Amino acid sequence: MLKEIIEILRDTFLRYKGVRTFKYQDDSLNNTQPNDKDYQVFVDDTSYHRLNITTGIFVAEFNIYILKTPSKDESILDVQDYAYALAANVIGKMDYDAHPALSVHDWSVITVSHVTDNDSAGVRLTLYLETPNPENLCDESNWNDEPYSGDTENPIDVPDSTIGWLDVNPITLPKKPKKC
């Protein structure tokens, strides 16, 4: 499911005019920019996924950097303005056209400048996507009828009589603080 979401993000961003680079990588690697004349999109490979048990909504959070190095004819503000509009347009596309099982739950944008070694500017979009709960996508073919009984790297050898029992040894704490 994660791979499919990243592919949908890639497909959506690369359809936008002016975007020629899309990478799924750690944000510390964003300095390795091969082509900074166009807008580049970097999706941080650390994402956060959570289920709200009360509402049953499953949300995936992605941090996405939209960056470009300003040319002599553009200011940092020009680059940030275009990157902000790009983020807003992609959010609209994701919410209505990208995939029937995904919808934008929430989002936030922070403008950034002097981000990389070549002083790129743009925005960091935090995109919260409402996705199907992966628990509901359980594939029964991944399960054996019986637990694996062969050799394991770190076998646990616990006698059956001790399973479920916890020995608690009480300690006595001093009632008065020690004087220095």
C-alpha positions in Angstrom: 0.0 0.0 0.0 2.8 2.5 0.8 4.5 1.9 -2.5 1.2 2.6 -4.3 0.7 5.9 -2.4 4.2 7.0 -3.3 3.6 6.1 -7.0 0.4 8.1 -7.0 2.3 11.1 -5.5 5.0 10.7 -8.1 2.5 10.5 -10.9 0.6 13.5 -9.7 3.6 15.8 -9.2 5.4 14.8 -12.4 2.2 15.8 -14.4 2.6 19.4 -13.2 4.5 21.6 -15.7 7.8 22.7 -14.3 8.5 19.6 -12.2 11.1 17.3 -13.6 12.5 15.6 -10.5 10.7 13.4 -8.0 12.6 11.5 -5.3 11.6 9.4 -2.4 14.5 9.7 0.0 15.7 10.9 3.4 15.5 14.7 3.6 19.2 14.8 4.5 20.0 13.7 1.0 18.2 16.6 -0.7 21.6 18.3 -1.3 22.3 15.8 -4.1 20.4 17.7 -6.7 21.2 16.8 -10.3 19.0 19.4 -12.0 18.1 22.6 -10.1 16.8 24.6 -13.1 13.3 23.1 -12.6 11.2 22.5 -9.5 12.2 19.3 -7.7 10.0 17.3 -5.4 11.4 15.3 -2.5 9.2 13.1 -0.4 10.8 12.3 2.9 11.0 8.5 3.3 10.0 8.7 6.9 6.2 8.9 7.1 3.8 8.6 9.9 0.6 6.5 9.8 -2.1 6.5 12.4 -5.6 5.2 13.1 -8.1 7.2 15.0 -10.0 4.4 16.7 -12.9 6.7 17.6 -13.6 7.7 14.1 -12.1 4.8 12.2 -10.1 7.1 10.0 -6.6 6.0 8.9 -4.3 8.9 8.0 -0.8 8.8 6.4 1.4 11.8 6.9 4.1 12.8 4.3 6.6 15.6 4.4 7.2 16.8 0.8 9.8 19.4 -0.2 9.1 21.4 -3.4 12.4 23.3 -4.2 14.2 25.3 -6.8 17.3 27.4 -6.8 16.3 31.0 -7.7 17.8 32.3 -10.9 19.2 35.8 -11.4 15.8 36.9 -12.6 13.8 35.5 -9.7 13.7 36.2 -6.0 13.3 33.7 -3.2 9.7 35.0 -2.8 9.0 34.2 -6.5 10.2 30.7 -6.1 8.2 30.3 -2.8 5.1 31.7 -4.5 5.3 29.3 -7.4 6.1 26.3 -5.1 3.1 27.3 -2.9 0.8 27.4 -5.9 2.2 24.1 -7.1 1.5 22.5 -3.7 -2.1 23.9 -3.6 -2.8 22.6 -7.1 -1.4 19.1 -6.3 -3.6 19.1 -3.2 -6.6 19.8 -5.3 -5.7 17.1 -7.8 -5.0 14.6 -5.1 -8.4 15.3 -3.4 -10.5 14.9 -6.5 -8.7 13.0 -9.3 -5.7 11.0 -8.1 -7.2 7.9 -6.7 -10.7 6.9 -5.4 -9.4 5.4 -2.2 -7.3 8.4 -1.2 -8.4 11.8 -0.1 -6.7 14.8 1.5 -7.5 14.8 5.2 -5.5 17.9 6.1 -2.4 19.7 5.0 0.0 22.5 6.0 2.7 24.5 4.2 5.8 26.1 5.5 8.0 28.3 3.3 11.7 27.6 3.2 14.8 29.2 1.8 18.6 28.5 1.7 17.7 24.8 2.2 20.4 23.0 0.2 24.0 23.6 -0.6 23.0 25.7 -3.6 20.5 27.9 -1.6 17.2 26.4 -2.9 13.9 27.9 -1.8 10.4 26.7 -1.9 7.9 25.0 0.5 7.6 22.0 2.7 4.2 20.5 2.3 2.9 18.3 5.1 0.2 16.2 3.5 -2.2 14.1 5.5 -3.9 11.5 3.3 -6.9 9.5 4.4 -6.2 6.0 3.2 -7.7 2.6 3.6 -6.8 1.0 6.9 -4.0 -1.5 6.0 -5.4 -3.9 8.6 -8.4 -4.4 6.3 -6.1 -5.3 3.5 -4.8 -8.4 5.3 -3.7 -11.1 2.8 -4.5 -14.6 4.3 -2.0 -16.2 1.9 0.8 -14.7 4.1 -0.1 -16.9 7.1 0.8 -20.5 7.9 -1.7 -22.8 9.7 0.9 -23.6 12.4 3.7 -21.5 13.9 7.2 -22.0 12.5 8.9 -24.6 14.6 12.3 -24.7 13.0 15.6 -23.1 14.1 15.4 -19.4 14.9 18.2 -17.0 15.4 17.3 -16.2 19.0 15.3 -19.0 20.5 13.4 -18.3 23.7 13.7 -21.2 26.1 11.2 -20.5 28.9 9.8 -23.4 31.0 6.0 -23.6 30.7 5.6 -23.2 34.4 7.0 -19.7 34.4 4.9 -18.3 31.5 2.4 -15.8 32.8 4.0 -15.3 36.2 5.9 -12.2 37.2 7.9 -12.1 40.4 7.7 -8.8 42.1 10.1 -8.0 44.9 8.9 -5.0 46.9 11.4 -2.3 47.9 11.3 0.0 50.8 12.0 3.7 50.0 13.3 6.1 52.7 10.5 8.2 54.3 12.8 11.1 55.2 15.3 12.7 52.8 18.9 12.3 53.7 20.6 15.3 55.2 23.8 16.5 53.5 
